[in-house]
């Protein structure tokens, strides 16, 4: 059963703005993948391959956790931006998109996190 959420005008604006910037960033990343520029950091990650991209996602995730634990909440934002950026590169490398992630989140909506995890194949369950 889906839960309806009454978003305020500001919340709707922020949600639209977030989607807009993430979609623009995703389009730029795909363009760098399809037409690599010589001095493009993004293109260089695609050239280095999936393992390097995944390593960068891991590094940025750790930096986000460190920022979250530092006691300085404003430090989380730039690290979270780096994490999202590198995650979008990983998705593009895998031929996936934000829409794929949105569909997965929609599938899980209204479901207990414990139930969802219990339904995953064993190889995908966190310890």
QUINORGI-V74400 format. One record per pair of residues at least 24 apart in sequence whose C-alpha atoms are under 10 Angstrom apart, sorted by the first residue. I is the first residue (numbers start at 1). GAP is how many residues later the second one is. Records with the same first field share a line. If there is no record, write none. Layout:
# QUINORGI-V74400
I->GAP / GAP
This chain:
# QUINORGI-V74400
1->108 / 109 / 110
2->104 / 107 / 108 / 109
3->106 / 107
19->79
22->62 / 63 / 66 / 76
23->65 / 74 / 75 / 76
25->59 / 60 / 63 / 64
26->59 / 62 / 63 / 65 / 66 / 71 / 72
27->61 / 65 / 70
29->56 / 57 / 59 / 60 / 61 / 62 / 63 / 64
30->58 / 59 / 61 / 62 / 63 / 65 / 67
32->57
33->56 / 59 / 60
42->43 / 44 / 47
43->46
45->41 / 44 / 45 / 48
46->43 / 44 / 46 / 47
49->41 / 44
50->39 / 40 / 41 / 43 / 44
51->39
52->38
53->33 / 34 / 35 / 36 / 37 / 38 / 40
54->32 / 33 / 35 / 36 / 37 / 39
55->31 / 35
56->26 / 27 / 30 / 31 / 33 / 34
57->25 / 26 / 27 / 28 / 29 / 30 / 31 / 32 / 33
58->25 / 28 / 29
59->24 / 27
60->24 / 25 / 26 / 27
61->25 / 26
